[in-house]
Amino acid sequence: MKKLVLISIILLASFLRLYKLGSTPPSLYWDEASLGYNAYSILKTARDEHAKFLPLTNFAAFGDYKPPGYIYAAVPSVAIFGLTEFAVRLPSAFFGISTVIICYLLVKKLFQNEAIAIIASLFLAISPWHLQFSRGAFEGNLGLFFSVLGVYLFVKFATEKPIYLILSVLSFLLAMYTFTGQRLFVPFILIILFFQFKKQIISNLKIITICSIAFLILFWPLFKFAAFTIEGKSRFDEVTIFKDLKPIDDSISFRQKDHFSWWANIIHNRRVFFAYEYLTHYFDAFNPSFLFARGDVNPRLSIQDIGELYYYDLPLILAGIYFLFSKKEKFRFLILGWLLISPLGPATARETPHALRMIHILPTFQILSAYGIYNLYRIIKIKRLLIGASTLFLIFSLSYYLHIYYQHWPQNYSGEWQYGYKQAVEIVKLQYDEVDQIIVTRNLGRPYIYFLFYMYYDPKNYFESSKIEKDRFFFIDVKKFGKFTFSDNPQDVQVSGKILYVTSYGQLPPEAQRINIVEDLAKKPVFEIGRLNK
């Protein structure tokens, strides 16, 4: 019976992650298109879009230097299904389903209780937080799988056989090579695991030493790139609060008002202001509005109408924490430590709370909820009432989420997913052989990747014909390739012959003949397409 329930949960998790995967979210946003085309380029040439052979530490892409894990994971699905939305998102969906399974195994191992494990896996299977990132090509979702797998294998090492430590180390390394946020999370979770299992670690020092050396050797190329190259440091510098001048300006202002006295230099030291800002960002992670009401403010990372967790999670999480300590559970330090260290890395960024950068906090909330409801069931007298009420809350919450996700969210926020590019490319493909130049606006951001993606553009031809520049922030700007020219001001581009324009709505040159308008799902004009003979 329990196996049948688990299989049903896995099937539910699979359905929720695979149903309409190619069409909802409503379009590929540019990072998804970049991941997909780089996987296609690797498949066809063993080189990335910039002709670098099998990159190890990063794919330059737009100049954001993506970790390589997702791109390599997408190569098989692109090989099987072609360069499509479904193929690009399939690795995320697959590893999302796999994370639900690993959650079950981990919780069963921690509590030696199959009921708690089944409930935790169910809660993760229907989690808005996890569903959102399992249905888009998000590197963080793959990183989450590998870090949860790493924790599970570490627990297996500590409770069963030392050999599992090797697999755990490899899993954590894959997490770090897959998502940037894991590079800060993994060291912290390893510290938690060390304190949780210090006796087992001390008794296995030989294999610990060997694995540590292997870990450092394998991690060194990534660390070298991230810490010692301008490109590697540029992303951190772009998002970190520690490059913010405001705390320094505030420090000077307060010290000036206190006439730069010795005590003012201590109280109003800039390090105090930075510490205050960091703590503010840390506690943003537990903002009730973020967790239970509205979710992440970025419409790509949340459907906006509900939080990252369901409302019923709040009392269950609190109950779970209470029972963990009242029953003095053996692994309470691991679970609570995991939850509390998860925001430490994301708190260094300007944008908080950030659901993607903090995705590694999963599945701690689901574990706590599962443990809470299990123990409430054991002590409550009216058990049928608890089961009935819980089932109704669960069904209503999931149904409401799915209704918003499929019916309203795509129409309200299709623009956030760069909806319209695919439709514009399809129109351009019909005109491609009849024109000499194609001028495309850059006002909606990084158009070149969509033309490469949806036209199945030969990577070798792109290598040979592309004109690429780097700006002072090391972001990569594709000016042209083949017949295409990309410009902020299409009207200013010198042209001759038969010209096709793809411009923002209302920006088509007056002498060009409009042939089509592309609208988003809310019926708002996105692109204006026209032709001109010169």
N, C-alpha and C positions, 0 to 999 in steps of 0.2 A: 504493500500500500504506500509506504513512504517513498519507494523508488518511483512509483507511478506519479506521486505528487511532485517529486523533483523533476521528472521528465516533463510534466505539464508546465512547470515553471520555466524550464529551459525553452520549451516550445513557445510559451507566451513571450519570453524575452526575445526570442528569434523573430516572432511575428511583429512585435513592437519596433524592432530595429530594422527589419527588412521591408516591411510594407511601404510601398510607394517611395522607396529610398532614392530613386533617381529623380523624383519630381517634388519631393518635400524633404528638406527645404527647397524653395521654389527655383533656385538657380545656384550655380557654382559661384561662390565669391572668389576673389582673385587668388587667394592662397590655395584654395582647392584646385583651381585650374593650373596653378604653378606646380603643385605636387603631382598632378596627373600628367602634365606634359613632360616634366622631368623624368617620371617613371617611363613614359613612352620613349623618350630619348635614350634612356639607359637600355631599354629593351631593344631598340633598333641599332644603337651605335656603341653601347657601353660607355657613353659620355653624357654629361649633363647638358643643359641648354647652352652653356658657355664653352662646350667642347672639352671640359675637364674629364679625364678618364677615371671612372669609378671612384668618385669622391668618398673619402673616409670620414672626415670630421664635419663637413658641411657642404650644402649645395648653395651657391651664391644667390641664385634666383633673382629677387628684386634688389639684392644688397642687404637682405635681412638674414642671410647665411643660415638657412634652415638645417636642423639636424637631419642626418641621412635616413633614420629608421623608417619613417612612414613611406618615403619614396621607394625604397627597396621593397617594402612590404606590398606596395601597390603594383609592382611590376607583374606578378602572376595574374592578378585580376584584370589588368589592362591587356595582357597577352590573351586572356580567355574571352573577355567581354568587349574588347576594343576600348577606344578612348571615349568613354561615356561617363555621365554623372554617377551611374550605378557602380561602375568599375572603380572609380576614384574613391567612393565612400565605402565600398565593401570592406576594406581592411578594418576601418573603424567599427563598423557594425559587427564584424566577425569577432574582433577582440573585445567589443562590448559584451557580446554574448558569453565569451570565454571568461570575462571578469566575473560575471554572475556565477559561473561554475566554480571558479577559484574562491569566490567569497564563501560559497557553501562549504568547500573543503577546509578553508581556513577556520571558519567559525566552528565547524564540527571538531576540528583538531584542538581548538582553544578550550571549548566547553565540554567536549565529549558528550554532546547532546545534539541529536539529529534534528529535533524539533526546532531548536533555536537556529540551527544552520539553515533549515528550510525556510523559516520565516525571514531571516536576514537576506537570503538569496531572492526571495519574493519581493521584499522591499527595495532591493537594488534593481531588480528587473523592471519595476514600474517607477523608479525614481525619476522625477523631472530633470534633475541635475545630470544623471547618467544618460538618460534618453537623448537629451539635447546634444550631447557630445558624441554619442554613438551613431547618430544619424548624419553627421557632417564629417568631412575629412579633417578631423582635428588630431594633430600629433599628440596632444595631451592625453587623449583617450587611450592611445597605444602605450604611452608612458605609464599611465595608471595601471594597465594590465600587468606590465612587467614589474612595477614596484610592488603590487599586491602579490604577484607570484613570488617575488623575491622574499617578502615577509613570510609567506606560507612555507617556502622551502627552508628558510632560516629556522622556523619553528620545527620543521621536520628534522633538521640537523640537530637541534638542541634536544629533541625528545626521542629521536630514532637512530639515524646513522650519520656519521660525520660526512659521508660522501655528498649529502644534500647541500652542504655549504658551498661546494664548487658550483652547483647549479644556481644557488641563490646569488652568488657573486656575479655570475653571467647574466642573470635576470636584472639585477640592479644596474649593471653596465649597459645592457640594452635599453633600459629606461632612460639613462643619461644620454645615450646616443640617439634617442628618439624625441625627447622633449626637453627644451631648455630649462623649464621649471624643476625638472627632476635633479638637476645638477646641484641645487640647493637643498632639495628634500632628502635625497638619498643619504648624505652625511648625517643629517639629523635623525633619520629613522634608524640608521646603524648605531647611533649612540643609544637610542632607546632600547634597541635589541641587545646591545652590550650589557646594559644595566639589568635588563630582564633576565638574561641568561648568562650572567658573569661566571657562575660556577661551572657551567658546561663549557664555556669558552676557555677558562683556565685549565680545565682538564683535557682540552684538545688543542693545546698551544701549537703543536707541530703543523697541523693542517690549517690552523688560523694564520700562522706565519706564511705558509706557502700561498694561501689564497690572497692574503693581503699584498704580497709582492706581485702576484699575478694581476690583481686588481689595479695596482699602481702602474704597472707596465702597460696594461691595456687602456687605462684611462689617460695616460700621459699625452698621446696625440691630441685628444680632445681638450685637455687642460692647457696644453701648450698653445693651441689655437685660441681658446677663450681668454686666456690670461696674458698672452704675450704678443698678440697681433692687434693692429688697429681695427681690422674688420671684426675680430672676435669680441673686442671690447665695446664696439660701437653700439650694439643692441642694448647692453647693460647701461651704458652712458645715456642712451636715449630715454629710458624709462625710469631710472633710479631717482629717488628723492634726494640722494646724496650729491647730486649735481645741481640741486635747486639752490638758488641764491637767496631766497626769501629768509630762511633761518639765519643766514649770515647777516643780512641787512637788518633783521629784527634785533639781533644781538648787538650790533653796533648802535642802533637807535636807542635801545634801553640803557646801554652802558654810557652813552653820551648824556642821557638825561640824568644819570647818577654821577656825572662828572668823572667817569672812568676810574672810580674808586676801586680799591683792591677787592672789596667784597662784591662790587658789581661785576667785576671780571669773573668771579666764581659763579654767582647766581645767574648771570645773563650770558654765560659762556655759550658760544654757538653749538657746542656739543650737547648742551642741555636742550636747546631748541630742536636739534636733530633727533635727540632721543624722544622728546615729546611727540614730534611728528611721526616717528617710527611707531611708537606705541599707539598713537591714534589710528594709524593704518593697520596695525595688528588687530586691534579690537573691532575694526570695521568688518572683519571676517565673521564676527558673531552678531552683526547687526540684524535684529529681528525682521526688519523690512526685507533685507536681502535674503534671509533664510526662509521666511514663511509668507511674505506678502507679495513682493514685486519681483524678486530675483535680480539678476545682473541688469544694470541700466542699458547695456549693449543689446539691442534686439537680436543680434546673431547668437548671443550666449544665453538668452532666456526669452520665453514667450511673453514676458512683461505682465501678464495677468495673474500669475501665481509665483510663489517663491521657488527657491532651489529645492526646498523640501515641502511636503504637504503639511497642512495645519495639524493633522493628527500626530505628526512626528514629535511635536513639541512636548506634550505630556509624556509620551513614551520614552523620549530621550532622557527627560528628567528622572523618570522612574528607573530607567536603565542605569543611570549614574548612581542613583540611591542604592539599588540592589547590588551593584558591583561592589560597593564599599561595605554595605551592611552584611553581605555574605562573604566578604573578604576573598573575592575571586582571585585566583592565582595570577591571572593575566590582566588584572585591572590597570596596572601601571602601563602595560603595552598599549592597551586600547585608548586610555585617556591621554597617554603621552603622545601617541600617534595623532590624535585630534588636536592637541595643543601645539605641537611643533609644526603642523601643516601650514599655518599662516606666517611662519617666521621668514621664509623666503619671499613670498608675495608682498609682505609688508614693506619691502625695500622699494617697491614701485610706486609711482605717483597715483595710478588708478587703482583704487581699492573701494569696496571688495571686488575681486575679479574672479569669476567662477572658473574660467579656464586655467588661470595660473594656480588656482588652489584646488584643482580637481583631485589631487592626491589625498585630500582629506577623506574621500570616499574609500571604503564603505564604513567608516567609523560611526557615522550617524545611523546607518541602517543596522549595524550590529547592536548599538545601544537601544534602538527602538525594538528590535527583536527580543533582546534580553529583558527589556522592560515589560513588554506585553506578555511574554512567557511567564514571568514571575507574578504579574498581576493576575493572570489566569489561575495560577496555583493557589493564591491566597483569597481570591474573591469567591463568595458563596454562590452568586447567581452567574454561573459560568455561561449558560446559554445566552444570557443578556449581553455579556461581554463579547461573545463570538458573533452574535447577530449585529450588535452595534458596530463592531470593528469591521465586519464584512461590508456593511452599508457605507460606512465612511470611506473604506478603501475603494469600493466600486464607484461611488459618487466622485471621489477625488480624481481617480484615473479617468473616468468618463469625461469630466469637465476639462481636464488637461488635454485629452485627445481631441475634444471638440474644438477648443481654442487653437490647438496646434495645427489641425488640418483645415479648419474652416476659416478662421479669422486671422491668425498670425501670418500666413503667407500673403494674403492680400494687403494687410496693414503694413508689412515690412519687407515686401519684395525688393524695394530699392536698396535695402541694407545688404541684400545678397547680389547686388549688381545685375538684377533682372533686366533683360533687354539686350545684353551682349549676344547671347546665342541667337536671338531672333534677328539681330542686325547682321551677324555673320552669315546666316542662312540667306538673307537678301543679297549680301555681297557676293556669295558663291554663285548666284544666278547671273550676276553681272561681270564676274571676274574676267572671263575671256574676252569681253567686249571693250574693256577699258585699258588705258596705259598706266594710270596712276590712281591710287586709292588713298585719300587723305582722311585721317581719322582723328577726332578730337581726343585729347587726354584729360578733359575736364572731369570725367567720371572715374579716372584713375586706372592706370596700367592696362590699356586696351590690347596691347600687342599679344598678351598671353592668351586671350580669348580667340584671336585669329589663328594663332598657332594650334591651339587645342581643337577648336571645332572644324578647322580645315584639314586636320591631320597633316599639318605642314611637315614636310620632310626635314628632320633635324640637320642633315648634311647641307641641304640648301640654305637653311637658316644660318648655320655656322658661316657659310661663305658670303651671304648677302647682307647680314645684319650690320648696322652701324650702332655702336653702343658707347655710352659715356657714363662716367661716374661723377656724382656731384661731391661737394666738400664733406658731406656726411657719409660718403662711400655707398650711397644708394645708387643703383644701376638704372640708367635711363636708356631705353631702346628708342632710338630716333627713327629707324626705318629698317625694313627688310623686304626683299623682293619688290613688289609693286607698292608696298605700303609705306606711308609716311605718317608719323604720329606727331601732333603739334597741339600746343595750348591754344593757338590761334590759326585754325585751318584756313581762314580767308587770306592770311598773310603768306602762305606757302606758294612759291613760284611754281607754276604748272604749265604744261603744254600737252596737246593731244586730247584724248578722251579721259575725262576725270570723273571719278566717283567720290562723293563726299559723304562721310558719316559724322555728323556734328550733333552737338547738344541741340535740343529743340529751340528753334528761333535763331540759331546761329548759322544757318545755311546761307552761303553767298547769294546775294539777290539775283545774280545772273544765272545761277544754277536752276535746273528744273527739278522740283521735288518729285520723287517717285514713291516715297513711302514714309510713314511715321511709325515708330516703334513705341508702344505704351507698356507701362508696368501693369501689374495685376489690379492696381487701384485705378486704372484707366488714365493715369497721368503720363503725358508724353515724355519719353526719355531721349530718343534719337530721331533726328531728321536726316533722311537719306536722299541725295539728289545727284544729278549728272550735269556735266558741263563739257562742251566741246570748245577747244581753243586752237 
